[in-house]
């Protein structure tokens, strides 16, 4: 489970080209948007596409649950693991 979180953190850094940040700088439970990592809606789209490609998960663009799934690295990890099981 921790490996999946680390993989997601690295994917965020790589996909969004966050050059000044390491995986250690991203708290697993910290918000990804707003006061947390400070991502925006364009970042969410890029991240969603990357998650679909890397983890072969399905993200429903119209789902009200997306906001909760993309809340933190921990919630993304839980979403990915739930989709894979």
FENKAGI-V745321 format. One record per residue. N is the residue number from 1. RES is the residue in three letters. SS is DSSP state (A for helix, B for strand, O for the rest). PHI is phi in degrees with one decimal (999 if undefined). OMEGA is omega in radians with two decimals (NA if undefined). Layout:
n = {N | N}
res = {RES | RES}
ss = {SS | SS}
phi = {PHI | PHI}
omega = {OMEGA | OMEGA}
This chain:
n = {1 | 2 | 3 | 4 | 5 | 6 | 7 | 8 | 9 | 10 | 11 | 12 | 13 | 14 | 15 | 16 | 17 | 18 | 19 | 20 | 21 | 22 | 23 | 24 | 25 | 26 | 27 | 28 | 29 | 30 | 31 | 32 | 33 | 34 | 35 | 36 | 37 | 38 | 39 | 40 | 41 | 42 | 43 | 44 | 45 | 46 | 47 | 48 | 49 | 50 | 51 | 52 | 53 | 54 | 55 | 56 | 57 | 58 | 59 | 60 | 61 | 62 | 63 | 64 | 65 | 66 | 67 | 68 | 69 | 70 | 71 | 72 | 73 | 74 | 75 | 76 | 77 | 78 | 79 | 80 | 81 | 82 | 83 | 84 | 85}
res = {UNK | UNK | UNK | UNK | UNK | UNK | UNK | UNK | UNK | UNK | UNK | UNK | UNK | UNK | UNK | UNK | UNK | UNK | UNK | UNK | UNK | UNK | UNK | UNK | UNK | UNK | UNK | UNK | UNK | UNK | UNK | UNK | UNK | UNK | UNK | UNK | UNK | UNK | UNK | UNK | UNK | UNK | UNK | UNK | UNK | UNK | UNK | UNK | UNK | UNK | UNK | UNK | UNK | UNK | UNK | UNK | UNK | UNK | UNK | UNK | UNK | UNK | UNK | UNK | UNK | UNK | UNK | UNK | UNK | UNK | UNK | UNK | UNK | UNK | UNK | UNK | UNK | UNK | UNK | UNK | UNK | UNK | UNK | UNK | UNK}
ss = {O | A | A | A | A | A | A | A | A | A | A | A | A | A | A | O | O | O | O | O | O | O | A | A | A | O | O | O | O | O | B | O | B | O | O | O | O | O | B | O | A | A | A | A | A | A | A | A | A | A | A | A | A | A | A | O | O | O | O | O | O | O | O | O | O | A | A | A | A | O | O | B | A | A | A | A | A | A | A | A | A | A | A | A | O}
phi = {999 | -64.5 | -62.8 | -64.7 | -62.6 | -64.2 | -64.5 | -66.0 | -58.9 | -65.0 | -63.2 | -59.5 | -61.9 | -68.0 | -68.0 | -99.1 | 51.5 | -88.6 | -69.3 | -94.7 | -124.5 | -110.4 | -62.2 | -66.6 | -78.6 | -103.1 | -73.0 | -59.3 | -99.2 | -75.1 | -61.8 | -83.9 | -115.0 | 68.7 | -69.1 | -76.9 | -73.5 | 81.6 | -72.8 | -122.4 | -65.4 | -65.2 | -60.1 | -62.4 | -62.7 | -61.8 | -64.8 | -61.4 | -63.4 | -64.5 | -62.2 | -62.7 | -70.0 | -74.0 | -108.5 | 54.1 | -106.2 | -106.0 | -118.0 | -82.2 | -58.8 | -97.6 | -75.7 | -69.7 | -78.8 | -56.3 | -58.4 | -71.4 | -62.1 | -94.6 | -65.6 | -153.7 | -61.2 | -61.1 | -71.0 | -65.9 | -58.0 | -61.9 | -62.8 | -61.7 | -63.2 | -66.1 | -68.1 | -83.2 | -96.0}
omega = {3.11 | 3.13 | 3.13 | 3.10 | 3.12 | 3.12 | 3.10 | 3.10 | -3.14 | 3.11 | 3.10 | -3.14 | -3.10 | -3.05 | -3.08 | 3.09 | 3.11 | -2.97 | -3.06 | -3.07 | 3.03 | 3.14 | 3.13 | -3.14 | -3.10 | 3.10 | -3.07 | -3.10 | -3.12 | 3.09 | 3.09 | -3.07 | 3.10 | -3.05 | -3.12 | -3.11 | 3.06 | 3.12 | 3.12 | -3.06 | 3.08 | 3.08 | 3.13 | 3.10 | 3.13 | -3.14 | 3.11 | 3.10 | 3.14 | 3.11 | -3.14 | -3.14 | -3.01 | -3.04 | 3.13 | 3.10 | 3.11 | 3.10 | 3.12 | -3.07 | -3.10 | -3.08 | 3.08 | -3.10 | -3.11 | -3.14 | 3.13 | 3.13 | -3.07 | -3.11 | -3.08 | 3.05 | -3.13 | -3.13 | 3.05 | 3.10 | -3.13 | 3.11 | 3.14 | -3.13 | 3.11 | 3.14 | -3.07 | -3.10 | NA}
